[in-house]
Amino acid sequence: MPGVAALSRGWLPWWLRGHVSSPRLWGGGEVTLGLGVVTGMISWHGQSRACPAGLVVGLCLLVCGAGVLAMSQRPRRAHRS
């Protein structure tokens, strides 16, 4: 639900407000990641083949969602000694 709220309204949970620079991008990544998990689990549970196409699609969505989540975060500051 936070992903849908961030995607539609730009709202973020309070613990992410300092780390995320683009709330809508974060919401899109969160929704994509969730779709990947759901697709993979439905495919994995429903079929007994070694590598079903739904599992591969779910894994691709999961990786793409994680990449979008990483792109939406603010860069970390470099330490100065």
WOCORBEL-V539349 format. One record per residue. SS is DSSP state (H for helix, E for strand, - for the rest). NEAR is the number of other ideal C-beta (glycine too) atoms within 8 Angstrom. D_CENTER is the distance of its C-alpha to the mean C-alpha in Angstrom with 1 decimal. Layout:
BEGIN
SS_NEAR_D_CENTER ; SS_NEAR_D_CENTER
END
This chain:
BEGIN
-_4_12.2 ; H_10_11.2 ; H_14_8.4 ; H_9_11.3 ; H_10_13.7 ; H_15_12.0 ; H_11_11.7 ; H_6_15.3 ; H_6_17.1 ; -_7_15.5 ; -_7_15.7 ; -_11_14.0 ; -_6_14.9 ; H_5_17.9 ; H_4_16.5 ; H_9_13.9 ; -_8_16.5 ; -_4_18.0 ; -_6_15.1 ; E_11_13.0 ; -_5_15.1 ; -_7_13.4 ; H_11_12.2 ; H_9_11.8 ; H_10_9.6 ; H_17_7.4 ; H_16_7.7 ; H_11_7.0 ; H_17_3.7 ; H_14_3.3 ; H_12_5.9 ; H_12_5.2 ; H_15_3.4 ; H_10_6.3 ; H_10_8.6 ; H_16_8.5 ; H_10_9.5 ; H_9_12.0 ; H_12_13.4 ; H_15_13.9 ; H_9_15.6 ; H_10_17.8 ; H_14_18.8 ; H_11_19.6 ; H_5_21.5 ; H_6_23.4 ; -_7_24.7 ; -_2_26.6 ; -_5_26.6 ; -_2_25.6 ; -_5_22.7 ; -_9_21.9 ; H_6_20.3 ; H_13_17.7 ; H_11_16.6 ; H_9_16.2 ; H_11_14.3 ; H_17_11.9 ; H_10_11.6 ; H_9_11.2 ; H_14_8.4 ; H_12_6.6 ; H_9_7.9 ; H_10_7.3 ; H_16_3.5 ; H_10_4.6 ; H_9_7.4 ; H_14_6.5 ; H_12_5.4 ; H_8_8.7 ; H_8_10.5 ; -_12_10.3 ; E_10_12.0 ; -_7_15.7 ; -_4_17.7 ; -_4_19.6 ; -_4_23.3 ; -_4_25.7 ; -_4_28.3 ; -_3_31.9 ; -_2_34.6
END
